[in-house]
Amino acid sequence: MSFGPPASHDPPFPLTPAASARVGIALAAAVRTHDAAMRELQTAIEGCVAELHGQGMLPEVALVTMKAFVRHTAVLHPPPGRTPSRYAADAFMDEIVHWCIVAYFRHRVPPDGPPPADAGGNGG
């Protein structure tokens, strides 16, 4: 009984040059699209965090709110052909949490920077 050739783990792979080239081109385009989409997602997340911070939300409250909001939004906007799921965005959640924390604390520093160390009037 024959089961065909074994799996290939290293080049050369048993694919035609045309099939290999198509995957290479598609993968490069997917990476570029993914990078652009992730930058847009980060910018959108940071904007939401800035709004929550502006409302006086504490950092941990803003983070919990953003995680719930992202999961809620994932249900409303499932990938094409996929079933809506509140956990669809969990693959990105570590990055989203990081962006939220960085964005929140970025907005806590006054635009001209932190006050000097001796600004408390303690003299020197």
ChimeraX attribute file (.defattr): number of C-alpha atoms within 10 A of each C-alpha:
attribute: neighborCount
match mode: 1-to-1
recipient: residues
	/A:1	3
	/A:2	4
	/A:3	5
	/A:4	6
	/A:5	7
	/A:6	6
	/A:7	8
	/A:8	9
	/A:9	7
	/A:10	6
	/A:11	6
	/A:12	7
	/A:13	11
	/A:14	10
	/A:15	9
	/A:16	8
	/A:17	9
	/A:18	9
	/A:19	9
	/A:20	12
	/A:21	12
	/A:22	11
	/A:23	11
	/A:24	12
	/A:25	10
	/A:26	11
	/A:27	12
	/A:28	12
	/A:29	12
	/A:30	12
	/A:31	11
	/A:32	12
	/A:33	12
	/A:34	12
	/A:35	12
	/A:36	12
	/A:37	12
	/A:38	15
	/A:39	12
	/A:40	12
	/A:41	15
	/A:42	18
	/A:43	14
	/A:44	12
	/A:45	18
	/A:46	21
	/A:47	15
	/A:48	18
	/A:49	26
	/A:50	21
	/A:51	13
	/A:52	19
	/A:53	19
	/A:54	12
	/A:55	10
	/A:56	11
	/A:57	16
	/A:58	11
	/A:59	17
	/A:60	12
	/A:61	12
	/A:62	22
	/A:63	21
	/A:64	12
	/A:65	14
	/A:66	19
	/A:67	17
	/A:68	13
	/A:69	13
	/A:70	20
	/A:71	17
	/A:72	17
	/A:73	16
	/A:74	18
	/A:75	16
	/A:76	12
	/A:77	14
	/A:78	15
	/A:79	12
	/A:80	7
	/A:81	6
	/A:82	9
	/A:83	11
	/A:84	16
	/A:85	17
	/A:86	18
	/A:87	14
	/A:88	20
	/A:89	18
	/A:90	15
	/A:91	9
	/A:92	13
	/A:93	15
	/A:94	11
	/A:95	12
	/A:96	22
	/A:97	16
	/A:98	13
	/A:99	18
	/A:100	26
	/A:101	16
	/A:102	13
	/A:103	21
	/A:104	26
	/A:105	13
	/A:106	13
	/A:107	14
	/A:108	13
	/A:109	11
	/A:110	9
	/A:111	8
	/A:112	6
	/A:113	8
	/A:114	9
	/A:115	10
	/A:116	7
	/A:117	8
	/A:118	9
	/A:119	8
	/A:120	8
	/A:121	7
	/A:122	7
	/A:123	6
	/A:124	4
